[in-house]
């Protein structure tokens, strides 16, 4: 049996919701991998296989090759005063052609710039955007090649300085010679929360935001948001979804433009095609909406 058919077989397992819930806790630093596998094995018959199936397989995440002739990708460094080291590294992907292009910042989850997020940056470039995916872990050596160590590293950083590093990435991208100066921001999980925070911090300098299942912004800052937000949420994600009624009330009061889409039958992380939390229909529809939102507001 080839490895590929093994992978597709595994991802078709009926995964128990309790295992998804444990995985969510594991992803957000509630336990280490060993504990996650141990607790899953005890919880339900076949739990260990389900748990192992949920661990990411990044070979599956690549949908756009880094050698694709329609884009040009390279790593760049930018100055980041006030950040974790004063210096940051990011993955910059430009569409073919002379530009300038509208710009989209792509913010990773809570584990650094992994291959899935790099692929999302390439997908954005294919749609005509100059895309930058910062690696928040670059001050401590960069994404370490696996998510477990990446999550530990990211948790060890000064979180306020990490936000500054992402803010400086947005500034670097907005003023890049290939950029039109119109800036959109999207991000996933941690990056979704960071997208919301940047909407407050950048104010009128950000033209559009698409947070995916990220923490809602602090209500006291919502009046500073000038970018129309397209919020993408998973149905089975109570921890995040419980934050949004307060956001909606504050956004309405402040006249902030926003739309919220909740995707039925989905888990937190449904856009990430490297694990079985991936929901192909929801990922496709949400991405089409993301691209349309950016095309509308960054034109």
C-alpha positions as a printed Julia matrix, in Angstrom:
299×3 Matrix{Float64}:
   0.0    0.0     0.0
   1.46   3.38   -0.91
   1.79   5.94    1.82
  -0.69   8.22    0.03
  -3.56   5.72    0.08
  -2.74   5.03    3.73
  -3.13   8.75    4.46
  -6.45   9.09    2.63
  -7.73   5.96    4.41
  -6.74   7.35    7.81
  -8.4   10.72    7.25
 -11.69   8.99    6.48
 -11.84   7.53   10.0
 -14.95   8.56   11.89
 -13.27  10.62   14.56
 -15.09  10.91   17.87
 -15.92  14.51   18.88
 -14.23  13.91   22.25
 -10.96  13.21   20.42
 -11.38  16.45   18.44
 -11.89  18.25   21.75
  -8.73  16.72   23.23
  -6.82  17.63   20.06
  -8.03  21.21   20.38
  -6.73  21.3    23.95
  -3.43  19.75   22.83
  -3.11  22.28   19.97
  -3.59  25.16   22.35
  -0.95  23.99   24.8
  -3.16  22.17   27.31
  -1.05  18.99   27.14
   1.91  17.5    25.3
   1.75  14.96   22.48
   2.34  11.94   24.73
  -0.47  12.99   27.07
  -2.8   13.65   24.12
  -2.19  10.16   22.69
  -2.48   8.53   26.13
  -5.77  10.24   27.01
  -7.21   9.52   23.57
  -6.39   5.82   23.86
  -8.24   5.61   27.17
 -11.25   7.66   26.06
 -12.74   5.57   23.27
 -12.13   2.33   21.36
  -9.79   3.16   18.48
  -8.94   6.46   20.16
  -5.2    6.13   19.6
  -5.64   5.67   15.83
  -8.0    8.65   15.74
  -5.52  10.77   17.7
  -2.62   9.79   15.45
  -4.73  10.59   12.38
  -5.22  14.15   13.65
  -1.49  14.93   13.78
  -0.54  17.06   10.76
   0.83  15.6     7.53
   2.33  18.57    5.77
   2.93  16.8     2.48
  -0.84  16.98    2.02
  -0.95  20.71    2.7
   0.95  21.72   -0.43
  -1.52  22.77   -3.1
   0.75  25.29   -4.85
   4.32  24.22   -5.53
   7.02  26.68   -4.49
   8.41  26.22   -8.02
   5.1   27.3    -9.62
   5.99  29.71  -12.43
   2.98  31.96  -11.71
   4.56  33.14   -8.46
   7.95  33.97   -6.99
   8.6   33.09   -3.36
  11.54  33.95   -1.14
  12.44  34.58    2.48
  12.99  38.18    3.48
  14.12  39.86    6.67
  12.76  43.13    7.99
  13.61  45.38   10.89
  11.26  45.01   13.84
  11.92  47.66   16.47
  10.33  46.79   19.81
   9.88  43.15   18.83
  11.44  40.02   20.3
  14.85  40.56   18.66
  14.63  43.7    16.52
  14.78  41.55   13.39
  12.14  39.37   11.69
  12.01  36.88    8.86
   9.05  36.23    6.63
   8.0   34.36    3.52
   7.22  36.81    0.72
   5.34  35.58   -2.33
   4.7   37.8    -5.33
   2.52  37.11   -8.35
   4.16  36.98  -11.78
   4.29  40.4   -13.41
   5.63  43.84  -12.61
   3.11  44.91   -9.97
   2.4   46.77   -7.86
  -0.03  44.39   -6.17
  -2.51  44.76   -3.3
  -0.93  43.22   -0.2
  -2.09  40.46    2.15
  -0.42  39.56    5.44
  -0.92  35.87    6.36
  -0.52  35.13   10.08
   0.28  31.64   11.35
  -1.3   29.61   14.13
   0.29  29.24   17.58
   3.26  27.23   16.3
   5.17  29.35   13.81
   5.46  29.44   10.05
   4.73  25.84    9.1
   4.39  24.47    5.53
   0.6   24.89    5.54
   0.82  28.64    6.18
   3.49  29.01    3.5
   1.11  27.29    1.1
  -1.67  29.74    2.04
   0.69  32.62    1.18
   1.32  31.02   -2.23
  -2.45  30.61   -2.73
  -2.92  34.32   -2.01
  -0.22  35.24   -4.54
  -1.95  33.11   -7.18
  -5.0   35.35   -6.64
  -2.94  38.44   -7.46
  -1.84  39.57   -3.98
   1.64  40.31   -2.7
   1.63  38.0     0.33
   3.85  38.02    3.4
   3.72  35.28    6.02
   5.89  36.37    8.98
   7.56  33.73   11.14
   6.96  34.9    14.69
   9.55  32.32   15.81
  12.42  33.81   13.79
  13.82  35.64   16.87
  14.33  32.19   18.44
  15.62  30.41   15.36
  12.46  30.09   13.24
   9.84  27.38   12.85
  11.67  24.29   14.15
  10.29  21.81   11.64
   7.54  20.35   13.8
   4.49  21.77   15.51
   5.17  20.45   19.03
   8.44  22.33   19.38
   6.95  25.25   17.46
   4.1   25.6    19.95
   6.49  25.43   22.92
   8.73  28.09   21.34
   5.84  30.41   20.52
   4.44  30.14   24.06
   7.91  31.05   25.44
   8.03  34.38   23.57
   7.06  37.75   25.0
   3.54  37.89   23.55
   3.31  41.69   23.35
   6.61  41.78   21.45
   5.37  39.02   19.13
   2.37  41.24   18.29
   4.82  44.07   17.59
   6.77  41.77   15.25
   3.55  41.03   13.32
   2.6   44.73   13.32
   6.02  45.57   11.86
   5.44  42.88    9.23
   2.23  44.6     8.22
   4.07  47.93    7.98
   6.92  46.36    5.96
   4.46  44.77    3.54
   2.27  47.86    3.16
   5.25  50.02    2.23
   6.98  47.39    0.04
   7.9   48.63   -3.44
   5.74  45.9    -5.01
   2.7   46.86   -2.89
  -0.08  49.28   -3.86
  -0.29  50.27   -0.19
  -3.7   48.61    0.17
  -3.36  46.09    3.0
  -5.45  43.06    3.93
  -4.73  40.73    6.85
  -5.8   37.14    7.37
  -4.78  34.56    9.95
  -5.75  31.24   11.46
  -6.34  30.32   15.11
  -3.72  32.45   16.93
  -3.37  34.35   13.64
  -7.11  35.02   13.57
  -6.87  36.71   16.97
  -3.79  38.59   15.75
  -5.74  39.74   12.66
  -8.38  41.23   14.96
  -5.73  42.88   17.14
  -4.0   44.37   14.08
  -7.32  45.81   12.89
  -7.35  47.82   16.13
  -3.63  48.69   16.06
  -3.52  49.71   12.38
  -6.86  51.5    12.23
  -7.29  53.22    8.85
  -3.98  51.75    7.6
  -5.63  48.33    7.22
  -8.2   48.01    4.45
  -9.67  44.53    5.12
  -9.38  41.65    7.58
 -10.35  37.97    7.5
  -9.81  36.26   10.85
 -10.31  32.49   10.86
 -11.52  31.08   14.22
  -9.44  33.51   16.25
 -10.05  35.28   19.53
 -12.4   38.25   19.19
 -10.76  41.66   19.63
 -10.81  43.44   22.98
 -14.14  45.3    23.08
 -12.55  48.54   24.32
 -10.56  48.85   21.08
 -13.27  47.93   18.58
 -14.15  51.56   17.79
 -10.63  51.95   16.32
 -11.32  49.3    13.66
 -11.74  50.83   10.2
 -11.2   47.68    8.08
 -14.29  45.68    7.09
 -13.95  42.28    8.8
 -15.04  38.93    7.42
 -15.07  36.55   10.39
 -14.84  32.81    9.6
 -15.93  30.5    12.43
 -16.3   26.75   12.92
 -19.58  25.43   14.31
 -17.94  23.12   16.88
 -15.66  25.69   18.5
 -17.37  26.96   21.62
 -14.19  28.39   23.2
 -13.86  30.89   20.33
 -17.51  31.35   19.37
 -18.5   32.4    22.89
 -16.37  35.55   22.43
 -18.32  36.89   19.45
 -21.65  38.08   20.89
 -19.75  40.77   22.85
 -17.78  41.65   19.71
 -20.98  41.98   17.67
 -22.6   44.28   20.2
 -19.52  46.53   20.35
 -19.03  46.47   16.56
 -22.66  47.47   15.95
 -22.39  50.28   18.51
 -19.18  51.55   16.86
 -20.44  51.19   13.29
 -17.71  48.68   12.39
 -18.39  46.8     9.14
 -18.32  43.07    9.75
 -19.82  39.81    8.53
 -19.68  36.49   10.39
 -19.89  33.12    8.67
 -20.27  29.96   10.76
 -19.58  26.77    8.79
 -21.92  23.9     9.77
 -20.42  20.62   10.91
 -16.87  22.03   11.14
 -14.14  21.93   13.78
 -11.69  24.66   14.79
  -8.92  24.44   12.17
 -11.21  23.38    9.28
  -9.2   25.33    6.69
  -5.95  23.49    7.47
  -5.71  20.66    4.95
  -2.93  18.8     6.77
  -5.2   17.16    9.37
  -8.64  15.48    9.31
 -10.17  18.54   10.98
 -10.01  19.86    7.41
 -13.44  20.26    5.85
 -12.98  20.54    2.1
 -16.3   22.21    1.3
 -16.01  24.78    4.11
 -12.33  25.44    3.37
 -13.09  26.06   -0.3
 -16.12  28.29    0.33
 -14.39  30.26    3.09
 -11.32  30.83    0.91
 -13.48  32.0    -2.03
 -15.13  34.47    0.35
 -11.73  35.56    1.67
 -10.41  36.26   -1.83
 -13.61  38.1    -2.84
 -13.44  40.23    0.34
  -9.84  41.23   -0.41
 -10.52  41.87   -4.11
 -13.42  44.14   -3.17
 -11.67  46.17   -0.47
  -8.07  46.23   -1.74
  -8.9   47.15   -5.34
